[in-house]
Amino acid sequence: MRLLLFIFLCCGVTAKASRILIPMDDGQKNHLKSYGLAFWVLKQDGSEVQWLLNYRGGSFMILHTPETESECRLRGVSYEVITESEANSIEATISNPEVNMNSLKLLTAPKIAVYSPKTKQPWDDAVTMVLQYAEIPYTVIFDDEVMEGKLPEYDWLHLHHEDFTGQFGKFWSSYSTAPWYQNEVSEAEQMAAKHGFKTVRELKLGVAKKIRDFCLGGGFLFAMCSATDTYDIALAAESTDICGPMFDGTEADPDCQNKLKMENCFAFKDFVLEQNPYIYEHSDIDVDPMRRGVTEQTDLFTLFDYSAKWDVIPAILCQNHTRTIKSFLGQTTAFKKSKIKSNVLIMGENAALNEAKYIHGEAGKGTWTFYAGHDPEDYQHIVGEPPTDLNLHPNSPGYRLILNNILFPSAKKNKMKT
């Protein structure tokens, strides 16, 4: 009887002392759902996650419970049950000042909002696709919620690849007769009228300013594709009309280029507007997607390797199991480095082409991250194609960058506690 009691007590101590390690190196069979698992843990009362920066690809370590282990199996996430002694050994390795690693404590699950229209097509947004795949909860908001002042209810905001200039993505020349385009224009015009604006351009400028205030107040902004450069263009064009008559019924200001206020921009400078409505570009911020000599096989970008102890924010945002990532096209494919402000951090680049793919900066108390391109696992996604099946890409390094940004607010709000 005493022997049985001794075994029972030892087992109980072992269970309480053990941890679950979620490796994020090449040994992980589903990187994307691993972020969802970490988010799920943070939603449990009193739970925390240790994010082990640069340790086996940016692994997660959590307290072992039968429920958590079951959740790992249910989601198809690779995991290892380790003892408290093994966990202490990992932490000792990470704390070594000569090792480029760090351990961050995550305590809260950020409240996520996705800015997206009701007419969104299934091919429209990589972020909502990966959030759904990773089983990370989010709330869809649009112009009503933004103009009604609801952004402060959220920690993190993703911008659907919206055209904040009021030019409807410059799809007019190719898709003006398409039902989806007409529905988008009609919805936007009704929304503008509802909120007292004469044009969609003025509505989108109002929305852009609300988003700017969200960042300045401490919010975390993430944008992809054309929501990156058009956001800055809209802020710069605050005092002028850059839209032609096919977009708002009036001629653009002939002197609009000279009236741009570059100081309003988060990321970009010295850009020149593309005012031809038949050209599928907003400005010269974007690189030419058909750039000479670049093929799908050779189109790559490289992440910078930051100090996890001293450059914690970019280290978080660049956690991955590889430094070289397949690039992908979009209405905004990549940013010309010559158009990026000097205080902006370039985290991913193609140095040979002198272009940036993944950039970051601060705005007041908040931060923003711009990620160029449309879909990390579809090199050239054509309008009308079905959405990407992420079951075929569970280890996508390009999609991992999106999910790093999802957890970033939890680390930042906890002041990078170690």
C-alpha positions as CSV (number, residue, x, y, z in Angstrom):
1,M,0.0,0.0,0.0
2,R,2.8,2.4,0.9
3,L,4.6,1.5,-2.4
4,L,1.4,2.3,-4.4
5,L,1.0,5.6,-2.5
6,F,4.6,6.5,-3.2
7,I,4.2,5.8,-6.9
8,F,1.0,7.8,-7.1
9,L,2.7,10.8,-5.4
10,C,5.7,10.6,-7.7
11,C,3.5,10.5,-10.7
12,G,1.5,13.5,-9.5
13,V,4.7,15.5,-8.9
14,T,5.9,14.5,-12.4
15,A,2.7,15.6,-14.0
16,K,2.7,18.9,-12.3
17,A,6.4,19.5,-13.1
18,S,6.3,18.6,-16.8
19,R,6.0,21.0,-19.7
20,I,5.0,20.8,-23.3
21,L,7.5,22.0,-25.9
22,I,6.1,23.0,-29.3
23,P,9.1,22.8,-31.6
24,M,9.0,25.3,-34.5
25,D,12.0,24.0,-36.5
26,D,11.8,21.5,-39.4
27,G,10.5,18.9,-36.9
28,Q,7.2,20.6,-36.6
29,K,4.5,19.0,-38.9
30,N,2.1,21.9,-38.7
31,H,3.7,25.3,-38.0
32,L,0.5,27.3,-38.7
33,K,-1.7,25.4,-36.4
34,S,1.0,25.7,-33.7
35,Y,0.3,29.4,-33.5
36,G,-3.4,28.6,-33.0
37,L,-2.5,26.2,-30.2
38,A,-0.5,28.9,-28.5
39,F,-3.4,31.3,-28.9
40,W,-5.8,28.7,-27.5
41,V,-3.6,28.3,-24.4
42,L,-3.6,32.1,-23.8
43,K,-7.4,32.0,-23.9
44,Q,-7.5,29.6,-20.9
45,D,-7.7,31.2,-17.5
46,G,-4.4,31.8,-15.8
47,S,-2.4,30.2,-18.6
48,E,0.8,31.5,-20.2
49,V,3.1,30.7,-23.1
50,Q,6.8,31.1,-23.3
51,W,7.9,32.1,-26.7
52,L,11.5,30.8,-27.1
53,L,12.9,33.2,-29.7
54,N,15.5,31.6,-32.1
55,Y,15.3,28.3,-30.1
56,R,14.4,25.6,-32.6
57,G,12.8,28.1,-35.0
58,G,10.9,30.1,-32.3
59,S,9.4,27.3,-30.3
60,F,6.6,27.6,-27.6
61,M,6.8,26.1,-24.1
62,I,3.7,25.7,-22.0
63,L,2.7,24.0,-18.8
64,H,1.7,20.4,-19.4
65,T,-2.0,19.5,-18.8
66,P,-3.9,16.5,-20.2
67,E,-6.3,19.0,-21.9
68,T,-3.4,20.8,-23.7
69,E,-1.8,17.6,-24.8
70,S,-5.1,16.4,-26.2
71,E,-5.5,19.8,-28.0
72,C,-2.1,19.3,-29.6
73,R,-3.1,15.9,-30.9
74,L,-6.5,17.2,-32.1
75,R,-4.9,20.0,-34.1
76,G,-2.1,17.9,-35.5
77,V,0.6,19.9,-33.8
78,S,4.0,18.2,-33.1
79,Y,4.9,18.4,-29.4
80,E,7.3,17.0,-26.8
81,V,6.5,16.4,-23.1
82,I,9.6,17.4,-21.2
83,T,10.5,17.5,-17.5
84,E,10.9,20.6,-15.4
85,S,14.6,19.8,-15.3
86,E,14.7,19.7,-19.1
87,A,12.8,23.0,-19.3
88,N,15.3,24.6,-16.9
89,S,18.1,23.4,-19.1
90,I,16.5,25.0,-22.1
91,E,16.0,28.3,-20.2
92,A,19.6,28.2,-19.1
93,T,20.8,27.8,-22.7
94,I,18.6,30.6,-23.8
95,S,19.8,33.0,-21.0
96,N,23.4,32.6,-22.0
97,P,24.5,36.1,-23.1
98,E,26.6,34.6,-25.9
99,V,23.6,32.9,-27.5
100,N,21.2,34.7,-29.8
101,M,18.0,33.6,-28.1
102,N,15.4,34.9,-25.7
103,S,12.4,33.8,-23.7
104,L,9.3,35.9,-23.7
105,K,6.3,35.4,-21.5
106,L,2.9,35.7,-23.2
107,L,0.0,36.2,-20.8
108,T,-3.0,37.4,-22.9
109,A,-4.5,36.6,-26.2
110,P,-4.8,39.8,-28.3
111,K,-8.2,40.9,-29.6
112,I,-8.0,40.8,-33.4
113,A,-10.0,42.8,-35.9
114,V,-9.9,42.3,-39.7
115,Y,-11.0,45.3,-41.8
116,S,-12.8,43.7,-44.7
117,P,-15.9,44.6,-46.9
118,K,-19.0,42.5,-47.2
119,T,-18.3,42.0,-50.9
120,K,-15.0,40.3,-50.1
121,Q,-14.2,37.5,-52.5
122,P,-12.8,34.2,-51.4
123,W,-9.4,34.9,-53.1
124,D,-9.2,38.3,-51.4
125,D,-7.3,37.9,-48.1
126,A,-4.4,35.6,-47.0
127,V,-4.8,36.8,-43.4
128,T,-8.4,35.6,-42.9
129,M,-7.5,32.3,-44.6
130,V,-4.6,31.6,-42.2
131,L,-6.6,32.8,-39.1
132,Q,-9.3,30.4,-40.0
133,Y,-6.9,27.6,-40.7
134,A,-5.0,28.1,-37.4
135,E,-8.3,28.4,-35.6
136,I,-7.6,31.9,-34.2
137,P,-10.7,33.9,-33.5
138,Y,-11.1,37.3,-35.0
139,T,-13.8,39.9,-35.6
140,V,-14.6,41.3,-39.1
141,I,-15.1,45.1,-39.0
142,F,-15.5,47.7,-41.8
143,D,-16.2,51.3,-42.3
144,D,-19.2,51.5,-40.0
145,E,-17.2,50.2,-37.0
146,V,-14.2,52.3,-37.8
147,M,-16.2,55.5,-38.2
148,E,-18.2,54.8,-35.1
149,G,-15.0,54.8,-33.0
150,K,-14.8,51.0,-32.2
151,L,-11.1,50.4,-33.1
152,P,-9.9,50.9,-29.5
153,E,-11.8,47.8,-28.5
154,Y,-9.1,45.8,-30.3
155,D,-5.4,45.2,-29.9
156,W,-4.5,44.2,-33.5
157,L,-5.9,45.4,-36.8
158,H,-5.4,43.8,-40.2
159,L,-6.2,45.7,-43.3
160,H,-7.8,43.7,-46.1
161,H,-6.0,44.7,-49.3
162,E,-8.2,47.7,-49.6
163,D,-7.6,50.7,-51.8
164,F,-7.6,53.6,-49.5
165,T,-7.2,56.1,-52.3
166,G,-10.8,55.7,-53.5
167,Q,-9.8,54.2,-56.9
168,F,-11.3,50.7,-56.3
169,G,-8.0,48.9,-56.7
170,K,-7.7,50.5,-60.2
171,F,-9.6,47.5,-61.5
172,W,-11.8,49.8,-63.6
173,S,-10.1,49.3,-67.0
174,S,-10.3,45.5,-66.7
175,Y,-13.3,44.7,-64.6
176,S,-15.7,47.7,-64.8
177,T,-18.4,45.5,-66.2
178,A,-17.9,42.6,-63.7
179,P,-20.7,42.1,-61.2
180,W,-18.2,41.8,-58.2
181,Y,-16.6,45.2,-59.2
182,Q,-19.9,46.9,-59.6
183,N,-21.1,45.6,-56.3
184,E,-18.0,46.8,-54.6
185,V,-18.4,50.3,-56.0
186,S,-22.1,50.4,-55.1
187,E,-21.4,49.3,-51.5
188,A,-18.6,51.8,-51.1
189,E,-20.7,54.7,-52.5
190,Q,-23.6,53.9,-50.2
191,M,-21.2,53.7,-47.2
192,A,-19.7,57.1,-48.1
193,A,-23.2,58.7,-48.3
194,K,-24.2,57.0,-45.0
195,H,-21.3,58.7,-43.2
196,G,-21.8,62.1,-44.8
197,F,-19.0,62.0,-47.4
198,K,-19.5,63.1,-51.0
199,T,-17.1,60.5,-52.4
200,V,-15.5,57.2,-51.6
201,R,-12.1,58.9,-51.6
202,E,-13.2,61.1,-48.7
203,L,-14.7,58.2,-46.8
204,K,-11.5,56.2,-47.1
205,L,-9.4,59.1,-46.0
206,G,-11.6,59.4,-43.0
207,V,-11.1,55.7,-42.3
208,A,-7.3,56.0,-42.8
209,K,-7.2,58.8,-40.2
210,K,-9.1,56.7,-37.7
211,I,-6.6,53.9,-38.2
212,R,-3.7,56.3,-37.8
213,D,-5.2,57.4,-34.5
214,F,-5.6,53.7,-33.5
215,C,-1.9,53.3,-34.0
216,L,-0.8,56.5,-32.3
217,G,-2.9,55.4,-29.3
218,G,-1.0,52.1,-29.0
219,G,-2.7,49.8,-31.5
220,F,-0.9,47.2,-33.7
221,L,-1.5,47.6,-37.5
222,F,-0.8,44.9,-40.1
223,A,-1.4,45.3,-43.8
224,M,-0.7,43.4,-46.9
225,C,-0.8,43.9,-50.7
226,S,-2.3,47.2,-51.8
227,A,-3.5,48.2,-48.3
228,T,0.2,49.1,-47.6
229,D,1.0,51.7,-50.1
230,T,-2.5,53.0,-50.8
231,Y,-2.9,53.7,-47.0
232,D,0.1,56.0,-47.1
233,I,-0.9,57.5,-50.4
234,A,-4.3,58.4,-49.0
235,L,-2.8,60.1,-45.9
236,A,-0.4,62.0,-48.2
237,A,-3.3,63.1,-50.4
238,E,-5.2,64.5,-47.5
239,S,-5.6,68.0,-49.1
240,T,-6.0,67.1,-52.8
241,D,-8.0,65.0,-55.2
242,I,-6.0,62.2,-57.0
243,C,-9.1,60.4,-58.4
244,G,-10.1,60.7,-62.0
245,P,-13.8,61.0,-63.2
246,M,-14.2,57.2,-63.6
247,F,-13.7,56.9,-59.9
248,D,-15.6,59.8,-58.3
249,G,-17.2,61.7,-61.2
250,T,-14.8,64.7,-61.1
251,E,-11.4,65.4,-62.6
252,A,-8.4,64.9,-60.4
253,D,-6.5,68.0,-59.2
254,P,-4.0,68.7,-62.0
255,D,-1.4,69.7,-59.3
256,C,-2.1,66.8,-57.0
257,Q,1.4,65.4,-57.1
258,N,2.9,68.7,-55.8
259,K,0.2,68.8,-53.0
260,L,1.1,65.5,-51.5
261,K,2.1,65.6,-47.8
262,M,4.8,63.0,-47.5
263,E,5.2,63.8,-43.8
264,N,1.8,62.2,-43.2
265,C,3.1,58.8,-44.4
266,F,4.0,55.9,-42.1
267,A,6.5,54.2,-44.4
268,F,7.1,55.9,-47.8
269,K,8.6,59.0,-49.2
270,D,9.2,60.8,-52.5
271,F,6.8,58.6,-54.5
272,V,5.2,59.6,-57.8
273,L,1.5,58.9,-58.4
274,E,0.4,56.8,-61.3
275,Q,-2.5,58.8,-62.6
276,N,-3.2,56.8,-65.7
277,P,-6.4,54.8,-65.0
278,Y,-5.4,52.2,-67.5
279,I,-2.2,51.3,-65.6
280,Y,-2.7,48.8,-62.8
281,E,-0.5,50.7,-60.2
282,H,-1.1,53.5,-57.7
283,S,2.5,54.9,-57.6
284,D,6.1,54.0,-58.2
285,I,6.4,52.6,-54.6
286,D,5.6,49.2,-56.0
287,V,8.2,47.3,-58.1
288,D,7.3,46.0,-61.5
289,P,6.0,42.5,-60.9
290,M,7.3,41.5,-64.4
291,R,10.8,42.6,-63.6
292,R,13.4,41.4,-66.0
293,G,15.1,38.1,-65.3
294,V,12.9,37.2,-62.3
295,T,11.0,33.9,-62.3
296,E,8.9,32.2,-59.8
297,Q,11.8,29.9,-59.0
298,T,14.3,32.7,-58.5
299,D,11.9,35.2,-56.8
300,L,13.0,35.0,-53.2
301,F,13.5,37.3,-50.2
302,T,15.7,36.9,-47.1
303,L,14.8,37.7,-43.5
304,F,17.4,39.6,-41.4
305,D,18.8,37.8,-38.4
306,Y,18.2,40.1,-35.4
307,S,19.5,39.9,-31.9
308,A,16.8,38.2,-29.8
309,K,18.1,39.9,-26.7
310,W,18.6,43.4,-28.0
311,D,16.4,43.8,-31.1
312,V,13.4,41.9,-29.6
313,I,10.6,43.3,-31.8
314,P,12.1,42.5,-35.2
315,A,13.3,39.2,-33.8
316,I,9.7,38.3,-32.9
317,L,8.4,39.3,-36.2
318,C,11.0,37.3,-38.1
319,Q,10.7,34.0,-36.2
320,N,10.9,31.2,-38.7
321,H,12.5,27.9,-39.6
322,T,14.2,29.4,-42.6
323,R,15.7,32.8,-43.5
324,T,15.0,32.5,-47.3
325,I,11.3,32.6,-48.3
326,K,9.6,32.3,-51.6
327,S,8.3,35.7,-52.8
328,F,4.9,36.2,-54.3
329,L,3.2,38.8,-56.5
330,G,0.3,41.1,-55.6
331,Q,-1.1,44.4,-56.7
332,T,1.7,45.7,-54.5
333,T,4.4,43.1,-55.0
334,A,7.4,44.7,-53.1
335,F,8.6,48.1,-52.1
336,K,11.4,50.0,-53.9
337,K,13.9,50.8,-51.2
338,S,14.4,54.3,-52.5
339,K,10.8,55.1,-51.6
340,I,11.1,53.9,-47.9
341,K,11.7,56.4,-45.1
342,S,15.1,56.1,-43.3
343,N,13.5,55.4,-39.9
344,V,11.6,52.3,-41.3
345,L,13.0,48.9,-40.4
346,I,13.4,46.6,-43.4
347,M,13.1,43.0,-42.1
348,G,12.8,41.1,-45.4
349,E,14.5,42.0,-48.7
350,N,15.8,41.0,-52.1
351,A,19.1,42.7,-51.9
352,A,20.0,42.0,-55.5
353,L,16.9,43.7,-56.8
354,N,17.1,46.5,-54.1
355,E,13.6,45.9,-53.0
356,A,11.9,45.3,-49.6
357,K,9.2,42.8,-48.9
358,Y,8.6,43.1,-45.2
359,I,8.9,46.3,-43.2
360,H,8.1,47.7,-39.8
361,G,7.9,50.9,-37.9
362,E,6.5,52.7,-34.9
363,A,3.7,55.3,-34.8
364,G,3.1,57.1,-31.5
365,K,2.5,54.4,-28.9
366,G,1.7,51.7,-31.5
367,T,3.4,49.9,-34.4
368,W,2.7,48.9,-38.0
369,T,4.0,46.2,-40.2
370,F,3.6,46.1,-44.0
371,Y,4.0,42.8,-45.9
372,A,3.9,43.2,-49.7
373,G,2.3,40.6,-52.0
374,H,-1.1,38.8,-52.0
375,D,-0.7,35.2,-51.1
376,P,2.5,33.6,-49.7
377,E,1.6,30.2,-51.3
378,D,0.2,31.3,-54.6
379,Y,2.9,33.1,-56.7
380,Q,0.5,34.8,-59.1
381,H,-3.1,34.6,-57.9
382,I,-5.6,35.4,-60.6
383,V,-8.9,37.1,-59.9
384,G,-11.6,34.4,-59.8
385,E,-9.3,31.5,-58.7
386,P,-10.3,29.5,-55.7
387,P,-8.6,30.3,-52.3
388,T,-5.4,28.6,-51.3
389,D,-5.9,25.3,-49.5
390,L,-3.6,25.7,-46.5
391,N,-3.9,22.0,-45.7
392,L,-1.3,21.7,-48.5
393,H,1.0,24.3,-46.9
394,P,1.0,23.6,-43.1
395,N,4.7,24.6,-42.8
396,S,4.5,27.8,-45.0
397,P,7.3,30.2,-43.9
398,G,5.6,33.0,-45.7
399,Y,2.4,32.5,-43.7
400,R,4.4,32.2,-40.5
401,L,5.3,35.9,-40.8
402,I,1.6,36.8,-40.6
403,L,1.1,34.7,-37.5
404,N,4.2,36.2,-35.8
405,N,2.4,39.5,-36.0
406,I,-0.7,38.0,-34.4
407,L,1.1,37.1,-31.2
408,F,3.4,40.2,-31.2
409,P,0.9,42.4,-29.2
410,S,0.9,39.9,-26.3
411,A,4.7,40.1,-26.1
412,K,4.8,43.9,-26.5
413,K,2.0,44.5,-24.0
414,N,3.8,42.4,-21.4
415,K,6.9,44.7,-21.9
416,M,9.0,41.8,-23.2
417,K,9.1,40.1,-19.9
418,T,11.5,37.2,-19.7
